[in-house]
């Protein structure tokens, strides 16, 4: 008799709640007959073979780790840094150590407890493979002020640069819609008509370039573009979803991009080409306007032939 996968696992693993098992399924930690299944409602049979990977518990409090930081500015209230691609912002299943939080706890020993135990100092975040400017709160007063500004989108301006496949048409545009969880893949976001949050991105094309390909390979009309994105909201994967929605996905984006097109670029991208280049804010205590910039990473310049 068929039944839902999450219900079946609840019977097999009585020590786990159904919500916990749903989380394991959506995280790709459950296999049915050797195949990963991502839908808790997937129909299964009693004779099916189930393989559930239980990740080790995450420590209640992240530990300090001596990880180098590229610091752009620091005072008693805030720390502004240029996060490299590949660095996870805070501990999570599969990334319990080696995160930005572990690094800033080493740099700022008094940070513990500010804004919460698990994510001290974290006001906003960047995806693991996105580089660029981030601000960290070093005091509870700073945390409260910055959290209010980021939540209301007042006094905050975030400018990103991305290398995308193709040439945006029009060259400048305004994208406004709802973004919510993808109905089939809960790890992804999607443009939705209901049960989403408003997402607004203004973009403009800065330059276009022939797609770099191996020697003796010629692809007529194949272009990439450097695009600047000003996000007026801060939804998960917002720029990645929005650029893909206009037919110009970000180069190297394994979730929303074009894997076949990425394979023809030389050298092949080893990250998504998305960089938080500029952050404008008001200092949380002085309220003085401040602007911080992080130069484009070398891998961007390589594709764009910038000296």
Secondary structure as UniProt FT lines:
FT   STRAND          3..4
FT   HELIX           5..12
FT   TURN            14..15
FT   HELIX           18..26
FT   TURN            27..28
FT   STRAND          30..32
FT   TURN            33..34
FT   STRAND          35..36
FT   TURN            40..41
FT   STRAND          43..44
FT   TURN            46..47
FT   STRAND          50..52
FT   STRAND          71..74
FT   STRAND          78..83
FT   TURN            85..86
FT   TURN            93..94
FT   HELIX           100..107
FT   HELIX           109..111
FT   TURN            114..115
FT   TURN            118..121
FT   TURN            128..129
FT   STRAND          131..137
FT   HELIX           140..152
FT   STRAND          157..165
FT   STRAND          172..181
FT   TURN            186..187
FT   STRAND          189..192
FT   STRAND          197..210
FT   TURN            215..216
FT   TURN            220..221
FT   STRAND          223..231
FT   TURN            236..237
FT   HELIX           238..245
FT   TURN            246..247
FT   TURN            251..252
FT   TURN            254..256
FT   HELIX           259..263
FT   STRAND          274..282
FT   TURN            284..286
FT   STRAND          289..293
FT   HELIX           298..304
//
